[in-house]
Amino acid sequence: MNKLMTAAALVAMISAPAFAAGDAEAGKAKAAVCAACHGAEGISTMDIYPNLAGQKAAYVVAQLKAFKAGERNNPIMAPMAMPLSDQDMEDLAAYYASL
């Protein structure tokens, strides 16, 4: 019984990241406002805005959280990140990572 409980706990821990992962399709729909600066496919046409296509999802999430928390100060990105939920951030990150 103890081995069964341990195995179940391990499976739950291994599976947990899958439940927290973002949905790229949902992220694509949420990325419409991002396209104004970062480009429709995550490739900016202006050097002052970074390309997001192909960025690692964890990096995108970390940056969005930093903007939202005020740890990164940017007058454009701070108000853009403020209304995003954790799931929104995960979805956007999954979308940009998929490009």
HELIX and SHEET records of a PDB file:
HELIX    1   1 ASN A    2  ALA A   20  1                                  19    
HELIX    2   2 ALA A   24  LYS A   30  1                                   7    
HELIX    3   3 ALA A   35  HIS A   38  1                                   4    
HELIX    4   4 ALA A   57  ALA A   69  1                                  13    
HELIX    5   5 MET A   77  ALA A   81  1                                   5    
HELIX    6   6 ASP A   86  SER A   98  1                                  13    
END                                                                             
